């Protein structure tokens, strides 16, 4: 669970699915909102199996969950990863707080896993 917002100067590495048009669009939107505060390295998991393994992330898990690595090497996944990213953007910060609420978090997590699984099956990748 994310207990800290993460410093906006701390470098984050985001492992995202570059074969997913929605994921690519979300990355672009994030970069626009972040502007000059953007201190994020984006790694397309479709071409980074060795880097995933080096970070301790199972490539299959990376396909089904967003993963973010902070500057200390800690790995955050799924909702915690989104919360860490959102905490850096003033406009998204309230959404990051909302998705972490005890009643919202499990429902959103279940919906997220369902949506990703459905997308991957539809695309023949799972």
C-alpha positions as CSV (number, residue, x, y, z in Angstrom):
1,X,0.0,0.0,0.0
2,X,1.2,3.5,-0.8
3,X,1.7,5.4,2.4
4,X,3.6,8.3,1.0
5,X,2.9,10.6,-2.0
6,X,6.4,10.2,-3.3
7,X,8.5,13.3,-4.0
8,X,7.9,14.8,-7.4
9,X,11.7,15.0,-7.8
10,X,12.2,11.3,-7.1
11,X,12.6,9.5,-10.4
12,X,10.0,6.8,-11.1
13,X,10.1,4.0,-13.7
14,X,6.8,3.0,-15.1
15,X,6.5,-0.4,-16.7
16,X,3.5,-0.2,-19.1
17,X,2.1,-2.1,-22.0
18,X,3.1,-0.3,-25.1
19,X,1.0,-2.7,-27.2
20,X,-2.2,-1.3,-25.5
21,X,-3.5,1.8,-27.3
22,X,-5.3,2.9,-24.1
23,X,-2.1,2.6,-22.1
24,X,-0.1,4.6,-24.6
25,X,-2.8,7.3,-24.6
26,X,-2.8,7.4,-20.8
27,X,0.9,7.8,-20.8
28,X,0.7,10.8,-23.2
29,X,-2.0,12.3,-21.1
30,X,0.0,11.9,-17.9
31,X,3.1,13.5,-19.6
32,X,1.0,16.5,-20.7
33,X,-0.5,16.9,-17.2
34,X,2.9,16.5,-15.6
35,X,4.6,19.1,-17.8
36,X,8.0,20.0,-16.5
37,X,7.3,18.0,-13.3
38,X,7.6,14.8,-15.3
39,X,10.4,12.9,-13.7
40,X,9.3,9.5,-15.1
41,X,11.0,6.9,-17.2
42,X,8.6,4.8,-19.3
43,X,9.5,1.2,-20.1
44,X,7.5,-0.7,-22.7
45,X,7.1,-4.2,-21.2
46,X,6.7,-5.7,-24.7
47,X,10.4,-5.2,-25.3
48,X,11.9,-5.3,-21.8
49,X,11.7,-8.8,-20.4
50,X,15.3,-8.7,-19.1
51,X,14.7,-5.3,-17.4
52,X,11.5,-6.6,-15.8
53,X,13.3,-9.7,-14.4
54,X,16.2,-7.5,-13.2
55,X,13.7,-5.4,-11.3
56,X,12.1,-8.5,-9.8
57,X,8.9,-8.3,-11.8
58,X,7.4,-11.4,-13.4
59,X,6.8,-10.5,-17.1
60,X,3.4,-12.2,-17.1
61,X,2.4,-10.1,-14.0
62,X,3.7,-7.0,-15.8
63,X,1.3,-7.8,-18.6
64,X,-1.7,-7.9,-16.3
65,X,-0.8,-5.1,-13.8
66,X,0.9,-1.7,-14.0
67,X,4.2,-1.6,-12.1
68,X,6.1,1.4,-10.9
69,X,9.5,1.4,-9.4
70,X,10.5,4.3,-7.2
71,X,14.0,5.8,-6.8
72,X,14.8,3.4,-3.9
73,X,13.9,0.3,-6.0
74,X,10.6,-0.4,-4.3
75,X,8.0,-1.8,-6.7
76,X,4.3,-0.8,-6.6
77,X,1.7,-2.5,-8.6
78,X,-1.9,-2.1,-9.7
79,X,-3.8,0.5,-7.7
80,X,-0.8,1.5,-5.6
81,X,1.2,2.2,-8.8
82,X,-1.6,4.5,-10.1
83,X,-1.8,6.2,-6.7
84,X,1.9,6.9,-6.7
85,X,1.7,8.4,-10.2
86,X,-1.4,10.5,-9.5
87,X,0.1,11.9,-6.3
88,X,2.6,13.8,-8.4
89,X,0.0,15.7,-10.4
90,X,-2.1,18.3,-8.5
91,X,-5.1,17.7,-10.8
92,X,-4.9,13.9,-10.3
93,X,-4.0,13.9,-6.6
94,X,-7.7,13.8,-5.4
95,X,-8.4,10.9,-7.7
96,X,-5.4,9.0,-6.3
97,X,-6.7,9.6,-2.8
98,X,-10.2,8.4,-3.8
99,X,-9.1,5.2,-5.4
100,X,-7.2,4.3,-2.2
101,X,-10.3,4.5,0.0
102,X,-11.2,1.2,1.7
103,X,-14.5,0.7,-0.1
104,X,-13.4,2.0,-3.5
105,X,-10.0,0.2,-3.7
106,X,-11.2,-3.4,-3.8
107,X,-14.0,-2.7,-6.2
108,X,-11.7,-0.8,-8.5
109,X,-9.0,-3.4,-8.3
110,X,-11.5,-6.1,-9.3
111,X,-12.8,-4.1,-12.2
112,X,-9.2,-3.2,-13.3
113,X,-8.2,-6.9,-13.3
114,X,-11.3,-7.9,-15.2
115,X,-10.8,-5.2,-17.9
116,X,-7.1,-6.0,-18.4
117,X,-7.8,-9.7,-18.6
118,X,-10.6,-9.2,-21.1
119,X,-8.4,-6.9,-23.3
120,X,-5.5,-9.4,-23.3
121,X,-7.8,-12.3,-24.2
122,X,-9.5,-10.3,-27.0
123,X,-6.0,-9.3,-28.4
124,X,-4.8,-13.0,-28.2
125,X,-2.1,-12.1,-25.7
126,X,-3.4,-14.2,-22.8
